[in-house]
């Protein structure tokens, strides 16, 4: 099992930037794909961004493509989400997650399954 502890988040004005971090401890971090999900108020949890373990390939939801950047520093066991040009519709609880394979699915309930989740961090974008 891997423990994921998130930091960052808070309140930002529309058009602003914010970076989320997710530090892992426990099992090896570098061997697994990682993702960021978010859950807007009253809505289902949705995929935001993912990064593979091998080759560090990245992929994004259409709603954040071009504005968000996912990255990982395996030496520091840390996953990042840089969010630029934030919009009010980006307001959500954000979660980092580790799946059991090189590349993670876009569905939180998909396969290969997500094994570990961060505690969540609130991001609020004011208009």
NORSUL-V876257 format. One record per backbone hydrogen bond with DSSP energy under -1.0 kcal/mol. NH is the residue of the N-H (numbers start at 0). CO is the residue of the C=O. E is the energy in kcal/mol with one decimal. If there is no record, write none. Layout:
BEGIN
nh | co | e
NH | CO | E
NH | CO | E
END
This chain:
BEGIN
nh | co | e
2 | 24 | -2.8
4 | 22 | -2.5
6 | 20 | -2.2
9 | 121 | -2.1
11 | 123 | -2.5
13 | 125 | -2.5
14 | 85 | -3.2
15 | 12 | -2.2
17 | 82 | -2.3
19 | 80 | -2.5
20 | 6 | -2.4
21 | 78 | -1.9
22 | 4 | -2.8
23 | 76 | -3.0
24 | 2 | -1.9
26 | 0 | -1.4
31 | 28 | -1.2
32 | 100 | -3.6
33 | 50 | -2.4
34 | 96 | -2.4
35 | 48 | -3.0
36 | 94 | -3.1
37 | 45 | -2.7
38 | 92 | -2.5
42 | 39 | -2.1
45 | 37 | -3.4
47 | 35 | -2.6
48 | 35 | -1.8
49 | 58 | -2.6
50 | 33 | -2.6
51 | 56 | -2.6
52 | 101 | -1.6
58 | 49 | -2.0
60 | 47 | -2.4
63 | 60 | -1.5
64 | 60 | -1.4
66 | 63 | -2.3
67 | 63 | -2.2
68 | 81 | -2.5
70 | 79 | -1.6
72 | 77 | -3.0
77 | 72 | -2.0
78 | 21 | -2.6
79 | 70 | -3.1
80 | 19 | -2.1
81 | 68 | -3.0
82 | 17 | -3.2
83 | 66 | -2.1
85 | 15 | -2.4
89 | 86 | -2.4
90 | 87 | -1.7
91 | 122 | -2.0
92 | 38 | -1.9
93 | 120 | -3.1
94 | 36 | -2.8
96 | 34 | -2.1
97 | 115 | -2.3
98 | 32 | -1.9
99 | 112 | -1.5
109 | 106 | -1.6
114 | 97 | -2.6
115 | 97 | -1.5
117 | 95 | -2.7
120 | 93 | -1.9
122 | 91 | -2.7
123 | 9 | -3.0
125 | 11 | -2.5
END
